[in-house]
Amino acid sequence: MSSSSTETGFDLRGLVESRRDETMDLLKDNINPKLAKVFRTIGFDRVYPRGEGAYLWDREDNKYLDCLTGYGMFNIGRNHPVLKQAVRDYLEMDDAWKIQMAPMTLPGLLAEKLLQKIPHLQKVHFTNSGTECVEAALKFARCETDRPRVLHASRSFHGLTYGALSLNGCESFREGFAPFMPGSAKIPFGDLAALEEALDTSPTAALILEPIQGKGVYEADPAYLLGAQELCRSHGTRLIVDEVQTGMGRTGKLFAYQHVEGFEPDIVLIAKSLSGGYVPIGAVIMRDEIYEGVFSTLDRCVVHSSTFGQGGLAMACGLATFHVMETEGWIENAADKGEKLIGGLRALVDEFELLKEIRGKGMMIGIEFGEPTSFSLKTGWKLIHKADGGLFPQAIIMPLLNQHRVLTQVAGHHVDIIKLLPTLTWSDEDVSWFLGAFTDVLKKVHKFPGPLWSTAKDLAKAAVTSRR
Ligand SMILES: Cc1ncc(COP(=O)(O)O)c(C=O)c1O
């Protein structure tokens, strides 16, 4: 039976609305004062009470184009009506979820669906996040192979818990947290000879790779993926493909590994958009032999699990997300709009000397800037980079938001790269919105001295002061 907030005495909407003005203070005082300061400094301190599809609305009801989508968790768009109805239905069902010592229908259904989509694998283990998928995959590969060593690539990102952080190719995330998991070793991304040497050096449980690296948006060459598969197979090493960011249609196929014919990784990791962005979720999909090697006897049947894994609401949202994917054509749309976006951006490279390279596939796009050749721009570039290696892209994302209502992100620490992870639901008008906004910002940043360079200089001063 549903009841209204007047009946229950708990008025969620009223509570949130009555405290909306205090949003920044609540963050600053209770959660993360440094983040609050960053938001204020770069003008990202606006509050968005509403989101729908590819858009956000601020308190004055201005509409924004979201190219960040909560780090890629809203592939089908925010607050999709099918998802909302599934959540309502689930709540109305009064489901006896998480009995733990009883079989449950919803997880079985979502696992069945995942295995239909990844037909070369046979078992699914559910988690509550991307990083938890990585932890599980690590344990499974080490346990099944009885080897401790795990390889990861330079620039890789697989999450921030200890196992995943041990496989993180970016030093900035690791600083202050050593020592890491024994047996973790880094190899250069895309280098088959280095991989072969590493595998020959000592027995290795697993290699973990992102088909397109999130930090900087670097795509693995298909020949590298197939070569890595062959090397792993010949060395008895499990190949884990992390599709946490690239999965669920983002690159124009359901999973990015599926762009490469004949590529069949041993373990596939999915999270983020699997639940449409509604509920924490993750899934580790693996070969039967791996499952058998870990959950090997009756008394080991729950040797790896977590209380909230297979949560009913998450499972319901996963099934609803697949329904949307199968009926609304968003994967094909991602391929189409991604091509238009990438094409439009590449056309700007010759015109604007600060623009170096456009990379990506579907709706996962990296825009890299580089040192210009003309004297005045070069001066500005050098000054900003001397003050702080990570500031230049801020001077791009700030006017994109403040002048064009386009929300974007920088693609990593100390890189001159912006990343786009939009919803898969963009229209041609959205593509034009972004390209128009970006071109305008590019024009402005090619004027030195100019307001964007002054902003960058102010940021540089703020960064230097905060380090003191
Ligand atoms: C490729 C990849 N793997 C793992 C993770 C970690 O996922 P989560 O943030 O859900 O722990 C991320 C997060 O951005 C990711 O991009």
The ligand as a Gaussian input file, in Angstrom:
#p B3LYP/6-31G(d) Opt

LIG

0 1
 C       36.918000       1.896000     -16.518000
 C       36.452000       2.069000     -15.108000
 N       36.565000       1.047000     -14.255000
 C       36.161000       1.141000     -12.989000
 C       35.624000       2.306000     -12.506000
 C       35.186000       2.402000     -11.081000
 O       33.789000       2.442000     -11.026000
 P       33.065000       2.990000      -9.713000
 O       33.276000       4.469000      -9.697000
 O       31.632000       2.589000      -9.885000
 O       33.698000       2.324000      -8.556000
 C       35.483000       3.406000     -13.352000
 C       34.934000       4.667000     -12.851000
 O       34.970000       5.700000     -13.460000
 C       35.914000       3.278000     -14.689000
 O       35.808000       4.286000     -15.542000

